[in-house]
């Protein structure tokens, strides 16, 4: 266990950040799964609504520093591709 005050604080803040990151990632995974399930069921309206929610969560995660900008763009792009495949 650390004995230096600043290191003790650092350990505390790292744990809080880790918990926040896990929470964001879990919520994004759930939202992404809802999009995929809607696409599998070929439900266009549900897929578009789920995509809107997932995109919003992914954007918030970038602001919070959970994901890098390009990672978020890649995740959003793959979801949009899935939803767009329903229109064909």
N, CA and C of each residue as an Amber inpcrd file, in Angstrom:
protein
   264
   0.8440000  -1.1820000   0.0000000   0.0000000   0.0000000   0.0000000
   0.8860000   1.2390000   0.0000000   0.4840000   2.2260000  -0.7550000
   1.2480000   3.4680000  -0.8400000   1.1870000   4.2240000   0.4790000
   2.2600000   4.9390000   0.7830000   2.2990000   5.7280000   2.0100000
   2.3440000   7.2230000   1.7250000   2.6620000   7.5620000   0.4840000
   2.7590000   8.9720000   0.1170000   1.3520000   9.5000000  -0.1610000
   1.0650000  10.6730000   0.4060000  -0.2810000  11.2420000   0.3200000
  -0.7720000  11.3830000  -1.1210000   0.0830000  11.9200000  -1.9730000
  -0.3270000  12.1520000  -3.3610000  -0.5900000  10.8370000  -4.0850000
   0.1660000   9.8110000  -3.7480000  -0.0430000   8.5100000  -4.3810000
  -1.3360000   7.8640000  -3.9020000  -1.6680000   8.0610000  -2.6440000
  -2.9230000   7.5410000  -2.1030000  -4.1040000   8.1860000  -2.8430000
  -4.0080000   9.4990000  -3.0370000  -5.0650000  10.2110000  -3.7550000
  -5.1410000   9.7220000  -5.2030000  -3.9940000   9.4940000  -5.8050000
  -3.9320000   9.0380000  -7.1930000  -4.6050000   7.6740000  -7.3360000
  -4.3630000   6.8010000  -6.3720000  -4.9820000   5.4730000  -6.3810000
  -6.5000000   5.6120000  -6.3040000  -6.9590000   6.5300000  -5.4350000
  -8.4030000   6.7590000  -5.2850000  -9.0190000   7.2850000  -6.5800000
  -8.3930000   8.2860000  -7.1720000  -8.9600000   8.8820000  -8.3950000
  -8.9060000   7.9030000  -9.5620000  -7.8550000   7.0800000  -9.6340000
  -7.7810000   6.0760000 -10.6940000  -8.9090000   5.0630000 -10.5820000
  -9.2270000   4.6820000  -9.3660000 -10.3110000   3.7200000  -9.1590000
 -11.6580000   4.3140000  -9.5610000 -11.8860000   5.5820000  -9.2270000
 -13.1250000   6.2490000  -9.6240000 -13.2340000   6.3330000 -11.1430000
 -12.1250000   6.6740000 -11.7960000 -12.1150000   6.7670000 -13.2560000
 -12.3650000   5.3980000 -13.8740000 -11.7740000   4.3620000 -13.2980000
 -11.9530000   3.0050000 -13.8120000 -13.4240000   2.5930000 -13.7250000
 -14.0520000   2.8850000 -12.5930000 -15.4560000   2.5380000 -12.4250000
 -16.3410000   3.3020000 -13.4050000 -16.0250000   4.5910000 -13.6240000
 -16.7960000   5.3810000 -14.5850000 -16.6360000   4.8060000 -15.9950000
 -15.3950000   4.4320000 -16.3470000 -15.1390000   3.8800000 -17.6750000
 -15.8780000   2.5690000 -17.8900000 -15.8750000   1.7110000 -16.8720000
 -16.5730000   0.4280000 -16.9710000 -18.0630000   0.6750000 -17.1820000
 -18.6040000   1.6420000 -16.4560000 -20.0250000   1.9650000 -16.5660000
 -20.3640000   2.4380000 -17.9800000 -19.5760000   3.3700000 -18.5070000
 -19.8120000   3.8830000 -19.8670000 -19.7330000   2.7530000 -20.8890000
 -18.6760000   1.9380000 -20.7800000 -18.4820000   0.8720000 -21.7670000
 -19.6170000  -0.1290000 -21.7290000 -20.1020000  -0.4180000 -20.5380000
 -21.2060000  -1.3570000 -20.3900000 -22.4760000  -0.7960000 -21.0300000
 -22.7580000   0.4750000 -20.7730000 -23.9430000   1.0980000 -21.3470000
 -23.8640000   1.1420000 -22.8690000 -22.6670000   1.4150000 -23.3950000
 -22.4840000   1.4570000 -24.8460000 -22.6470000   0.0580000 -25.4470000
 -22.1260000  -0.9590000 -24.7800000 -22.2550000  -2.3270000 -25.2690000
 -23.7240000  -2.7390000 -25.3100000 -24.4740000  -2.3600000 -24.2870000
 -25.8980000  -2.6830000 -24.2380000 -26.6520000  -1.9760000 -25.3580000
 -26.3460000  -0.7010000 -25.5600000 -27.0150000   0.0700000 -26.6090000
 -26.6740000  -0.4910000 -27.9910000 -25.4220000  -0.8790000 -28.1850000
 -25.0000000  -1.4480000 -29.4690000 -25.7000000  -2.7750000 -29.7220000
 -25.8600000  -3.5550000 -28.6660000 -26.5350000  -4.8420000 -28.8000000
 -27.9940000  -4.6360000 -29.1930000 -28.6320000  -3.6030000 -28.6360000
 -30.0240000  -3.3170000 -28.9920000 -30.1490000  -2.9770000 -30.4700000
 -29.1550000  -2.2490000 -30.9950000 -29.1570000  -1.9160000 -32.4290000
 -29.0470000  -3.2030000 -33.2400000 -28.0970000  -4.0780000 -32.8670000
 -27.8870000  -5.3180000 -33.6100000 -29.1200000  -6.2210000 -33.5700000
 -29.7520000  -6.3000000 -32.4090000 -30.9530000  -7.1330000 -32.2750000
 -32.0750000  -6.5920000 -33.1640000 -32.2410000  -5.2710000 -33.1840000
 -33.2740000  -4.6690000 -34.0240000 -32.9890000  -4.9200000 -35.5050000
 -31.7200000  -4.8780000 -35.8780000 -31.3490000  -5.1290000 -37.2770000
 -31.6340000  -6.5920000 -37.6330000 -31.3350000  -7.5170000 -36.7100000
 -31.5990000  -8.9360000 -36.9710000 -33.0900000  -9.2060000 -37.1480000
 -33.9100000  -8.4620000 -36.3930000 -35.3540000  -8.6170000 -36.5040000
 -35.9190000  -7.8420000 -37.6930000 -35.0490000  -7.1020000 -38.3650000
 -35.4200000  -6.2720000 -39.5220000 -36.4540000  -5.2090000 -39.1540000
 -36.3460000  -4.6840000 -37.9560000 -37.2320000  -3.6300000 -37.4640000
 -36.5280000  -2.2810000 -37.6620000 -36.8580000  -1.6030000 -38.7460000
 -36.1580000  -0.3790000 -39.1380000 -36.3400000   0.7270000 -38.0940000
 -37.5770000   0.9260000 -37.6440000 -37.8450000   2.0140000 -36.6900000
 -37.1120000   1.8040000 -35.3690000 -37.1720000   0.5890000 -34.8540000
 -36.4950000   0.2880000 -33.5860000 -34.9850000   0.4310000 -33.7430000
 -34.4700000   0.0120000 -34.8910000 -33.0280000   0.1000000 -35.1430000
 -32.5790000   1.5530000 -35.1820000 -33.3650000   2.3940000 -35.8430000
 -32.9920000   3.8150000 -35.9390000 -33.0640000   4.4910000 -34.5680000
 -34.0610000   4.1310000 -33.7770000 -34.1900000   4.7110000 -32.4330000
 -33.0430000   4.2460000 -31.5380000 -32.7030000   2.9630000 -31.6200000
 -31.5960000   2.4250000 -30.8260000 -30.2720000   3.0330000 -31.2760000
 -30.1390000   3.2800000 -32.5770000 -28.9230000   3.9050000 -33.0970000
 -28.7600000   5.3120000 -32.5450000 -29.8670000   6.0420000 -32.4530000
 -29.8180000   7.4020000 -31.9190000 -29.3110000   7.3970000 -30.4730000
 -29.8140000   6.4670000 -29.6780000 -29.4040000   6.3510000 -28.2720000
 -27.9330000   5.9560000 -28.1790000 -27.5330000   4.9700000 -28.9840000
 -26.1490000   4.4910000 -28.9510000 -25.1760000   5.5890000 -29.3800000
 -25.5270000   6.3350000 -30.4100000 -24.6620000   7.4130000 -30.8960000
 -24.4710000   8.4800000 -29.8280000 -25.5530000   8.8020000 -29.1420000
 -25.4800000   9.8070000 -28.0860000 -24.5480000   9.3380000 -26.9570000
 -24.6730000   8.0720000 -26.5740000 -23.8210000   7.5290000 -25.5170000
 -22.3480000   7.5150000 -25.9370000 -22.0970000   7.1330000 -27.1820000
 -20.7240000   7.0800000 -27.6750000 -20.1120000   8.4760000 -27.6880000
 -20.8890000   9.4730000 -28.1220000 -20.3920000  10.8440000 -28.1310000
 -20.0870000  11.3390000 -26.7190000 -20.9530000  10.9860000 -25.7750000
 -20.7160000  11.3900000 -24.3840000 -19.4610000  10.7290000 -23.8330000
 -19.1980000   9.5040000 -24.2550000 -18.0140000   8.8060000 -23.7550000
 -16.7320000   9.4740000 -24.2400000 -16.7770000  10.0640000 -25.4290000
 -15.6080000  10.7950000 -25.9370000 -15.3780000  12.0410000 -25.0840000
 -16.4730000  12.7280000 -24.7670000 -16.3750000  13.9310000 -23.9440000
 -15.8250000  13.6040000 -22.5640000 -16.2160000  12.4470000 -22.0260000
 -15.7600000  12.0390000 -20.7030000 -14.3460000  11.4690000 -20.7370000
 -13.8300000  11.2040000 -21.9330000 -12.4670000  10.6890000 -22.0430000
 -12.3800000   9.1780000 -21.9550000 -13.5020000   8.5010000 -22.0980000
 -13.5140000   7.0440000 -22.0190000 -12.9740000   6.4570000 -23.3190000
 -13.4280000   6.9850000 -24.4450000 -12.9690000   6.5360000 -25.7580000
 -12.2500000   7.6650000 -26.4760000 -11.3040000   7.2830000 -27.3280000
 -10.6430000   8.2570000 -28.1970000 -11.6120000   8.6080000 -29.3260000
 -11.3850000   9.7400000 -29.9500000 -12.2760000  10.2470000 -30.9920000
 -12.4330000   9.2430000 -32.1490000 -11.3260000   8.6810000 -32.6110000
 -11.3850000   7.7570000 -33.7480000 -12.0560000   6.4420000 -33.3810000
 -11.8610000   5.9880000 -32.1610000 -12.5150000   4.7600000 -31.7110000
 -14.0240000   4.9420000 -31.7220000 -14.4620000   6.0800000 -31.2180000
 -15.8940000   6.3780000 -31.1920000 -16.4380000   6.4690000 -32.6160000
 -15.6940000   7.1010000 -33.4960000 -16.1360000   7.2420000 -34.8920000
 -16.2690000   5.8660000 -35.5460000 -15.3370000   4.9810000 -35.2460000
 -15.3740000   3.6330000 -35.8080000 -16.5940000   2.8600000 -35.3000000
 -16.8790000   2.9840000 -34.0110000 -18.0310000   2.2980000 -33.4240000
 -19.3380000   2.8230000 -34.0270000 -19.4440000   4.1510000 -34.1270000
 -20.6570000   4.7390000 -34.7000000 -20.8160000   4.3260000 -36.1600000
 -19.7230000   4.3290000 -36.8970000 -19.7610000   3.9930000 -38.3120000
 -20.2590000   2.5680000 -38.5350000 -19.7820000   1.6380000 -37.7210000
 -20.1890000   0.2470000 -37.8990000 -21.6800000   0.0750000 -37.5950000
 -22.1710000   0.7980000 -36.5860000 -23.5980000   0.7250000 -36.2600000
 -24.4550000   1.3400000 -37.3700000 -24.0020000   2.4590000 -37.9030000
 -24.7490000   3.1220000 -38.9880000 -24.7960000   2.2120000 -40.2160000
 -23.6830000   1.5490000 -40.5030000 -23.6450000   0.6220000 -41.6420000
 -24.6840000  -0.4810000 -41.4690000 -24.7740000  -1.0110000 -40.2620000
 -25.7660000  -2.0570000 -39.9810000 -27.1800000  -1.5710000 -40.2450000
 -27.4980000  -0.4080000 -39.7130000 -28.8550000   0.1350000 -39.8590000
 -29.1370000   0.4610000 -41.3210000 -28.1550000   0.9970000 -42.0110000
 -28.3470000   1.3300000 -43.4290000 -28.5270000   0.0930000 -44.2950000
 -28.0150000  -1.0430000 -43.8360000 -28.1610000  -2.2750000 -44.6160000
 -29.6180000  -2.7260000 -44.6700000 -30.4390000  -2.2420000 -43.7280000
 -31.8650000  -2.5930000 -43.7260000 -32.6320000  -1.9150000 -44.8630000
 -32.1700000  -0.7460000 -45.2900000 -32.8900000   0.0180000 -46.3140000
 -32.7960000  -0.6260000 -47.6900000 -31.8130000  -1.4750000 -47.8750000
 -31.6040000  -2.0780000 -49.2100000 -32.5590000  -3.2020000 -49.4770000
